[in-house]
Amino acid sequence: MVVFISGINFLGYILVKVAGPKKGIGISGLLGGLASSTATTLSFSQRSHTQDGLDKPFAVAIIAAWVIMFLRVIVEVAVVNNRLLPYIWPAMAAMGLSGLFYALYLYFSQTAINEEELNLSNPFELGPAIKFGLIYALILLVTKAAEVYIGEKGLYLTSFLAGLADVDAITLSIADLTKAGRGVALSTGKIAIILAAISNTAAKGVLVFSLGSRSLRRYIWPAMIIMLTIGLVFVFLI
């Protein structure tokens, strides 16, 4: 994770130089989201304090990474257990599309960015990446302990806790557990995966609000509230 976060910083630095700050930052958010939307969120949140005038492009990149996360969940379920797909794709699509539309709104409402005034930070700073690696390891330890000691009886709680660190692992596990003859109902798997997506989105929101600049937080919170509300509607009402 430390190497990956450093890689995101370097990728973003190169893309900004090649494609310009408006397009380059957004592209790096999409690419970062393919591997880890959490690490991408951390990277841009930290950079928002050192690179003035880029809060809106950073918000676009962060939300784009979140949208890719929902797409990843759909693909993973389709590959592992396509019987579960009809249960989860409406929620994932609704949460993802809401974020996509908001990111597009932010993107097209951006003003021109003066590249000469940009003060790009050093893409090889390791301090923030190492701190995140330690936090990430602690979260993995806690969620694994919950999985071992609570087990299937606490499937919803385990999914929620696991989603705080990584939504992919719990999605693949639930998709496998809901296969025919494995003992977990498809409706149960649906709620577990949506809860993981909700907790993962909330955790990334906490990263933005604890590490990001005030302006970045202002751009991010509407998307986060919309996504979380849609997810909760699917858990409790649909």
SELOLO-635532 format. One record per atom (N, C-alpha, C, O): x, y negated, z negated; residue in one letter. Coordinates in steps of 0.1 Angstrom, whole numbers, plus 2048, in hexadecimal, padded with zeros to 3 digits. Example, Ala and Ser with C-alpha at 12.3 -4.5 7.8 and 13.67 -1.06 7.14 Angstrom:
REM SELOLO-635532
8848397B2a;87B82D7B2a;8848217B2a;88E8217ABa;8808167B9s;88980B7B9s;8818007B1s;8867F57B0s;
REM end
This chain:
REM SELOLO-635532
80880C800m;800800800m;8097F3800m;8057E9806m;8147F47F9v;81D7E87F9v;8227E6807v;8227DA80Bv;8267F080Dv;82C7EF81Bv;8217EA824v;8237E282Dv;8147EF822f;8097EC82Bf;8067DD82Af;8047D6834f;8057D881Di;8027CA81Bi;80C7C1821i;8097B7828i;8197C5820s;8247BD826s;8227BD835s;8257B383Cs;81E7C983Ag;81C7CA849g;8117C184Eg;8127BB858g;8067C0846i;7FB7B784Ai;8007A884Ai;7FD7A1854i;8087A4840n;80E797840n;81679484Dn;81578A853n;81E79E850f;82779C85Cf;81F79C869f;822794872f;8157A586Al;80D7A6875l;805799877l;805794882l;80079486Cg;7F978786Dg;80277C872g;7FE77387Ag;80E77C86Dy;818771870y;81B77287Fy;81B767886y;81D77E884i;82077F893i;81477B89Bi;8167748A5i;808780898l;7FC77D8A0l;7F976E8A0l;7F57688AAl;7FB767894v;7F9759894v;80375289Dv;7FF7488A4v;81075689Ek;8197518A7k;8167538B5k;81874A8BEk;81175F8B8v;80E7638C6v;80175D8CBv;8007578D6v;7F67608C3a;7E875C8C8a;7E374F8C2a;7D874B8C6a;7EA7498B9g;7E573D8B2g;7DE7418A6g;7DA74C8A4g;7DD73889Cp;7D773B88Fp;7C973F890p;7C5748888p;7C1739898k;7B273D899k;7B074B89Dk;7A8752896k;7B674F8A8k;7B475D8ADk;7BD7678A6k;7B87728A3k;7C97638A3g;7D376C89Dg;7CF771890g;7D077D88Dg;7CA768887i;7C576D87Ai;7B977687Ai;7B9780873i;7B0773883g;7A477B884g;7A8789889g;7A2793885g;7B178A893i;7B5797899i;7BC79F88Ei;7BA7AB88Di;7C5799886s;7CC7A087Cs;7C27A5871s;7C57AF86Bs;7B779E86Fg;7AD7A3865g;7A67AF86Ag;7A47B9863g;7A37AF877l;79D7BB87Dl;7A67C787Dl;7A27D2879l;7B37C5880l;7BC7D0880l;7BF7D5872l;7C07E1870l;7C07CC869g;7C27CF85Bg;7B77D7855g;7B97E084Dg;7AB7D485Ag;79F7DB855g;79E7E9859g;7977F1853g;7A57EC864l;7A57FA869l;7AC80385Fl;7A980F85El;7B57FE858a;7BD80684Ea;7B9804840a;7B680D838a;7B87F783Cs;7B47F482Es;7AE7E682Ds;7B67DC82Es;7A17E582Cs;79B7D882As;79E7D181Ds;79E7C581Cs;7A17DA813t;7A57D5806t;7B37CE806t;7B47C2801t;7BC7D480Da;7CA7CE80Ea;7C97C2817a;7D07B8814a;7C17C2821t;7BF7B682At;7B97AA822t;7BE79F823t;7AF7AD819t;7A97A3811t;7B479D808t;7B4791806t;7BC7A5801l;7C67A17F8l;7D07987FFl;7D378D7FAl;7D479C80Bs;7DF795812s;7DA786815s;7E177D813s;7CE78581Bf;7C977881Ff;7C5770813f;7C6763814f;7C0776809s;7BD76E7FDs;7C97677F7s;7C875C7F3s;7D476F7F6q;7E07697F0q;7E675E7F9q;7EB7547F4q;7E5760806r;7EB757810r;7E374A810r;7E873F814r;7D674A80Cs;7CE73E80Cs;7D3733803s;7CF728805s;7DB7377F9h;7E172D7F0h;7ED7267F6h;7F071B7F2h;7F372D7FFt;800727804t;7FF722812t;80871B817t;7F4724819q;7F371F827q;7E6717828q;7DB71C82Aq;7E870A827d;7DC701827d;7D6700834d;7DC70283Fd;7C96FE834g;7C16FC841g;7BD709848g;7B7708853g;7C0715842l;7BD721848l;7B2729841l;7B1735843l;7AB723837d;7A272A82Fd;797731838d;79373C835d;792729841k;78772F84Ak;78C73A852k;785745853k;797739859p;79C745861p;79F751858p;79D75C85Cp;7A474E84Cf;7A7759842f;79A76083Ef;79976C83Df;78F75883Ca;78275D839a;77D766844a;777771842a;77E761851v;77A76985Cv;78277785Dv;77B78185Fv;78F77685Aa;79778385Aa;79278C84Fa;791798852a;790787843i;78C790838i;77E79683Bi;77D7A2839i;77578E840i;767794842i;76879E84Ei;7617A884Ei;77079B858a;7727A4863a;7777B285Ea;7737BC863a;7807B1855a;7867BE84Fa;77B7C5847a;77A7D1848a;7727BE840w;7677C4839w;75E7CB843w;7597D6841w;75B7C484Ev;7527CA858v;7587D785Ev;7507E1860v;7657D7860i;76B7E3865i;76A7EF85Bi;7697FA85Fi;76A7EC84Em;7687F6844m;75B7FD846m;75B80A845m;7507F6848f;7437FC84Af;743805856f;73D810856f;74A801861l;74B80986Dl;75281586Al;74F820870l;75D815862r;76582085Fr;75D82B858r;75E83785Br;75482684Fv;74C830847v;742837851v;74184384Fv;73C83085Ai;733837864i;73B84186Ci;73684C86Ei;74783E870v;74F847878v;753853870v;75285F875v;757851864e;75B85C85Be;750866859e;752872859e;744861856v;739869853v;735871860v;73187D85Fv;73586A86Ba;731870878a;73B87C87Ba;736886880a;74787B877v;75188587Av;750891870v;75089D875v;74E88E864v;74E899859v;7408A0858v;7408AC857v;736898858n;72889E856n;71E89585Dn;71888C857n;71B89886An;71288F871n;70389086Cn;6FB888870n;70089A864r;6F389B85Er;6F0890854r;6E588C852r;6FB88B84El;6FA880845l;6F987284Cl;6F5868846l;6FD872858l;6FF865860l;6F185D860l;6F285185Dl;6E6863863p;6D985B863p;6D6855856p;6CE84B855p;6DB85A84By;6D885583Ey;6E084983Ay;6DC840833y;6ED848840i;6F583D83Bi;6F8832846i;6FB827842i;6F6835853w;6FA82B85Dw;6F181F85Cw;6F681485Fw;6E481F859p;6DC813859p;6E280984Ep;6E37FD851p;6E580E842a;6EB805838a;6F880083Ca;6FB7F483Ba;701808841m;70E804845m;70D7FA851m;7157F0851m;7047FC85Aa;7037F3866a;6FD7E6861a;7017DB866a;6F37E6858a;6ED7DA853a;6F77D184Ca;6F87C584Ea;6FF7D7843m;7097D083Bm;7147CB845m;7197BF843m;7187D384Eg;7237CF857g;71F7C4861g;7267BA863g;7137C5866l;70E7BB870l;70C7AD869l;70E7A386Fl;7077AE85Ds;7057A1855s;71379A854s;71478E856s;71D7A2851g;72B79C850g;73079785Dg;73678D85Eg;72D79F868l;73279B875l;72C78E879l;73378687Fl;71F78D878f;71878087Cf;71D774874f;71F76987Af;720776867y;72576B85Fy;734768863y;73775C864y;73C772866a;74977086Ba;749768878a;75275F87Aa;74076C881l;73F76588El;73C75688Cl;74174D893l;732754882y;72F74687Fy;73B73E87Ay;73D73387Fy;742744871l;74E73D86Cl;75873B878l;75E730878l;75A745880y;76474488By;761738894y;76A730898y;754738899f;75172D8A2f;74F72089Cf;74D7168A3f;74E71F88Fs;74D712889s;75A70C884s;75B70287Es;765713888q;77270F884q;77670288Dq;772702898q;77D6F9887t;7826EE88Et;7906F2893t;7966FC88Ft;7956EA89Ca;7A36EC8A2a;7AD6EC897a;7AD6E488Ea;7B76F5897i;7C16F688Di;7CE6F1894i;7D36F689Ei;7D56E788Dn;7E16E2892n;7EC6EB88En;7F06EC882n;7F26F2897e;7FC6FC894e;8096F688Fe;8106FC887e;80C6E9893e;8186E388Fe;8186E0880e;8226DE879e;80B6DF87Ae;80A6DB86Ce;80A6E8863e;80A6E7857e;8096F4869l;808700861l;81570385Al;820701860l;81470784En;82070B846n;81F71A843n;81A71E839n;82372284Dl;82173184Bl;82B736841l;836733840l;82573E838s;82D74382Ds;83674F831s;83375483Cs;83F752829n;84875D82Cn;84176A82Dn;83B76F823n;840771839p;83877E83Ap;83F789833p;839794832p;84B78882Df;852793827f;852792817f;85A799811f;849789812e;849788803e;8437957FDe;838799801e;84A79C7F4l;8467A97EFl;83F7A87E1l;8387B17DDl;84179D7DAg;83B79C7CDg;82C79E7CCg;8287A77C5g;8247977D4p;81579A7D4p;8127A87D8p;8087AE7D3p;8197AD7E2a;8167BB7E7a;8197C57DCa;8117CF7DAa;8247C37D4i;8277CD7CAi;81D7CC7BEi;8197D67B9i;8187C07BBk;80E7BE7B1k;8017C67B5k;7FB7CD7ADk;7FD7C57C1f;7F17CB7C6f;7F37DB7C6f;7EA7E27C2f;7FF7DF7C9g;8027ED7C9g;8007F37BBg;7FA7FE7BAg;8047EC7B1l;8027F17A3l;7F47F179Fl;7EF7FA799l;7EC7E67A3i;7DE7E67A0i;7D67F17A7i;7CE7F87A1i;7DA7F37B3y;7D37FE7BBy;7D680B7B5y;7CC8137B5y;7E280E7B1a;7E581B7AAa;7DD81D79Ea;7D882879Ba;7DB812796l;7D3813789l;7C581678Cl;7BF81F786l;7BF810797i;7B181279Ai;7AF82179Fi;7A682779Ci;7B98267A7l;7B88347ABl;7B983D7A0l;7B28477A0l;7C183A796l;7C284378Al;7B4843782l;7B084E77El;7AE838781v;7A1837779v;79783F781v;78F84677Bv;79683C78Et;78B843796t;78D852797t;78385A796t;79A856797k;79C865798k;79986B78Ak;79487678Ak;79C86477Fa;798869772a;78986B771a;78487576Ba;781861776a;773862776a;76E86E77Ea;76487477Aa;774870789e;77087B792e;77288978Be;76A89278Be;77E88A784v;78289677Dv;779899771v;7748A476Fv;77788F769y;77089175Cy;76189075Cy;75A895754y;75C889766i;74D887767i;748891771i;73D89776Fi;74F89377Dg;74B89D786g;73F89978Eg;73B88D78Fg;7388A3794e;72D8A179De;72189A795e;71989379Be;71F89D788k;714897781k;715888781k;70B881781k;721883782g;723874783g;726870791g;72F867792g;72087679Bl;7248737A9l;7228657ACl;72B85F7B3l;71785E7A8y;7158507ABy;71F8477A4y;72583E7ABy;72284A798l;72C842791l;73A845797l;74183B798l;73D85179At;74A8547A0t;74B84D7ADt;7568477B0t;74184D7B5s;7418467C2s;7438377C1s;74B8317C8s;73C8327B7f;73E8237B5f;74C8207B0f;7528167B5f;7518287A7l;75F8257A2l;7698287ADl;7738207AEl;7678327B5a;7718357BFa;77182A7CAa;77B8277CFa;7658257CDg;76481A7D6g;76C80E7D3g;76F8067DBg;76E80C7C6l;7768007C2l;7848007C8l;78A7F67CAl;78980C7CAa;79780D7CFa;7978117DEa;79F80B7E6a;78F81A7E2d;79081F7F0d;7828257F4d;77E82F7EDd;77C8217FEv;76F826802v;77183280Bv;76783A80Cv;77C833812d;77E83E81Bd;77E84C815d;777855819d;78684D80Aa;78785A803a;77A85F7FEa;77686B7FFa;7728567F7i;76585B7F2i;75B85D7FDi;7538667FBi;75C856807t;753858813t;755866818t;74B86E81Bt;76186A81Bl;765877820l;761882817l;75C88D81Bl;76388080As;75F88A800s;75088C7FFs;74B8977FFs;7488817FFi;73A8827FFi;73488980Bi;72B89180Bi;73A885817a;73688B823a;73889A823a;7308A1829a;74389E81Dd;7458AC81Dd;73C8B3813d;7378BF815d;7398AD807l;7318B37FDl;7228B4801l;71B8BD7FCl;71E8AC80Bt;7108AD810t;70E8B681Bt;7038B6821t;7188BD81Fk;7168C882Ak;70D8D2824k;70B8D4818k;7078D982Da;6FD8E482Aa;7048EE821a;70F8F3824a;6FD8F1815g;7028FB80Cg;70C8F6802g;7118FE7FAg;70F8E9802r;7198E47F9r;7138DF7ECr;71A8DB7E2r;7058DE7ECg;6FE8DA7DFg;6FB8CC7DDg;6F48C97D3g;6FF8C37E5v;6FC8B47E4v;6F28B07EFv;6F58B27FBv;6E78AB7EBa;6DD8A77F4a;6E189B7FDa;6E98937F9a;6DC89A809l;6E088F812l;6DC88280Dl;6E387880El;6D0881806s;6CC875800s;6D58707F5s;6D78647F3s;6DA87A7EEt;6E38777E3t;6F08717E9t;6F68687E4t;6F58787F4g;7018737FAg;700866800g;70985E800g;6F4862805k;6F185580Bk;6F484A800k;6FB841802k;6ED84C7F4i;6EF8427EAi;6FD8417E5i;7028367E2i;70484D7E3a;71284D7DFa;71B8457E8a;72383D7E3a;7198477F5i;7228407FEi;71F8317FFi;7288287FFi;71282D7FEi;70E81F7FEi;7148187F1i;71880D7F2i;71381F7E6l;71881A7D9l;7278187DBl;72C80E7D6l;72E8217E1a;73D81F7E3a;7408137ECa;74980B7E9a;7388117F6a;7398057FFa;7367F87F7a;73D7EE7F9a;72C7F97EFi;7297ED7E7i;7347E97DDi;7387DE7DCi;7397F37D6s;7447F17CCs;7507EC7D3s;7587E47CEs;7537F27DFn;75F7EE7E6n;75E7DF7EBn;7687D87EAn;7527DB7F0t;7507CE7F4t;7517C47E8t;7577B97E9t;74B7C87DDa;74C7C07D1a;75A7BE7CCa;75E7B37C8a;7627C97CCa;7707C97C8a;7787BF7D0a;7807B87CBa;7767C07DDk;77D7B67E6k;7797A87E4k;78179F7E5k;76C7A67E0g;7677997DDg;76E7947D0g;7727887D0g;77079D7C7v;7787997BAv;7867957BEv;78B78B7B8v;78C79C7C7l;79A7987CBl;79A78A7D1l;7A37827CEl;7907877D9v;7907797DFv;78E76F7D5v;7947647D5v;7847717CBf;7817677C1f;78C7667B6f;78D75C7B0f;7947707B5s;79F76F7ABs;7AC76B7B1s;7B47657AAs;7AE76D7BEl;7BB76A7C4l;7BA7607CFl;7C475A7D2l;7AE75D7D4g;7AD7547E0g;7AB7467DBg;7A97437D0g;7AD73D7E5s;7AB72F7E2s;79C72B7E1s;7947337E4s;79A7207DBr;78C71C7D9r;78471B7E6r;77871F7E7r;78A7167F1s;7847157FEs;781722804s;776725809s;78A72C802l;788739807l;77C740800l;774746806l;77B73E7F3r;7707447EBr;76373E7F0r;7597457F1r;7637317F4r;75672B7F8r;752731806r;746732808r;75B73580Ey;75773B81By;75374A819y;74B74F821y;759751810i;75775F80Ei;74A763807i;74476D80Bi;74775B7FDw;73C7607F4w;72E7627FBw;72776C7F7w;72A75A805p;71D75D80Bp;71D76B812p;713772811p;72876E819a;72977C820a;728787815a;721791817a;73078580Am;73078F800m;7227927FAm;71E79D7F8m;71B7877F7i;70E7887F1i;70478E7FAi;6FC7977F6i;70478B807i;6FB791811i;6FE7A0812i;6F47A7812i;70B7A3813m;70E7B2815m;7097BA809m;7037C480Am;70D7B57FDl;7097BC7F0l;6FA7BD7EFl;6F57C77EBl;6F37B37F2t;6E47B37F1t;6DE7BD7FBt;6D57C57F7t;6E37BE807i;6DE7C7811i;6E17D680Ci;6D97DE80Ci;6ED7D8806g;6F17E5801g;6E87E97F6g;6E37F57F5g;6E57E07EDl;6DC7E37E1l;6CE7E67E6l;6C77EF7E0l;6C97DF7F0v;6BC7E27F5v;6BB7F07FAv;6B17F77F8v;6C57F5801f;6C5802807f;6C680D7FCf;6C18187FDf;6CD8097F1v;6CE8137E6v;6C18147DEv;6BD8207DBv;6BA8097DBf;6AF80A7D2f;6A18097D9f;69780D7D3f;6A18047E6l;6948027ECl;69280A7F9l;68680C7FDl;69C80E7FFi;69B81580Di;6A082380Ci;69F82B815i;
REM end
